Amino acid sequence: MAADFLEKLRQTLLDMHHTGRLSYIEPGLYENARAYIEKLKADYYSLEKPLESRAGSLIIEEIGSVTDTVQEIFSLRTRQILDLAFQQIEGQYFDKREARKMLPVERVMYAQVIDAIEGCRAALIHGEEYPPEGDETALDSIEEAIEVGMEPITDPRPITSPRALVHIRSDIEPFMGVDGRVYALERGDIVTLPESNADVLCERDIALNIRLNK
């Protein structure tokens, strides 16, 4: 059953790469993946000595594979949706059949992207006010980030940077990894971190690097 679910995810990703276009996915794909990962974690903690057993290593490997595959599906679909939004903005050919393949949340994102691009173009080309009066949430967030010393992301690191699977051994304050993500972790969590961040936590005995048996 475990292999079947992961294989289904991988086949979905393979089909997406093969078609090169936004394709249909099961509406419950993300929800099912989250539930499956939670089940794997429960199975892991039910083992007597999970860190010392082959079964525990296999479960950890399964969690990492499912997580990575779902993230790839999300990233690829997001890029495809952004391409569709740009096509519509530029007045290029737009296949409405692809739009119908978006999940409800993806449709919301698509509409927001369209609105944001049109608003920005109206401001820069036609001199209209942007963001509209009374809708400055995004601008406030940017200004707040500048005030607390956060640097804008101009050259994001690729999500394919080296990563390590670790077991968190003690509670830790939220921190930002070298990949730009904020991690809020607790004792007992099993998570994939950028390798450099994982090394620091392991050196401080906050985390244990889980090296899978081959």
C-alpha angles and dihedrals in degrees: 000000000000093000090046093057095047091045089052091053092048092049090052090053092046091052090050092053091045097053095040088209136091106280137190118273129181110274091231097048097111094039092049091049092052091049091047092052091050089052091051090051090051090050090050095052091046090066116098095230106007097172092053100043133085089226090057091051092051092051091050090050090050092051091051093048094049092045094049094046094050090048090052091050091051094047094049094046091048092053090048092050091050089052090053091050091052091048091054093046092051093047093243124147109296122194107214090196088071092052089056089059092064120107115240093258090048090054089055090051090047092053092047091051091051091049093047094050093046091048093049092048091049090052097046100037103030100027095239121155114271131215093028116252110278092020104087100125094119093046091049090051092052093048091048091051090052091050093055091048101255114152119226115251106247100153109027117201117247116261087230093075116128112286137186133208112231140178112224109228100185139018116275136187116256112272139180117245126217087260090065095251124127114232121203105185136174135195111286096027119136110208143158111239135178106276095242092053091046091052092054093050092047092050089054091048090241093117139026119222108229109216110193121228114244 
